[in-house]
Amino acid sequence: MASVEPHYPETREVLEAAAGSGGVCVLAHPGVYRNFDVVAELCGLGLQGIEAQHPRQSAEDCARAAQAAAQKGLIPTGGSDFHGAYSKIVNPIGARTAPEGTLERLEHLFL
């Protein structure tokens, strides 16, 4: 049996690749990973959104993410984090939704 360590690209590389291919860069559930402190730096690298609604984030973290979005001009997104019905914790699709106006802001990026 062999073990191969995966290569994880640097954040800058990921943001550049996503932006270069027409993608939208969104910081996923910052309350879960406790990485609110990197939002300002990531904005300078092309971050366009922040997940403001997530089932594993506390109400305080959701509010903090929404506040960061407002302060930094980021698009606040949301999601259920649905990974299938056989996950340990099942969050049904639609368990958390994006704030009002998110879709229009995302559409604007592609028009």
Sequence and secondary structure as in RCSB ss.txt:
>XXXX:A:sequence
MASVEPHYPETREVLEAAAGSGGVCVLAHPGVYRNFDVVAELCGLGLQGIEAQHPRQSAEDCARAAQAAAQKGLI
PTGGSDFHGAYSKIVNPIGARTAPEGTLERLEHLFL
>XXXX:A:secstr
          HHHHHHHHHHTT   EE  HHHHT GGGHHHHHTTT  EEEEE TTS HHHHHHHHHHHHHHT E
EEE      TTSSS   TTSS   TTHHHHHHHHH 
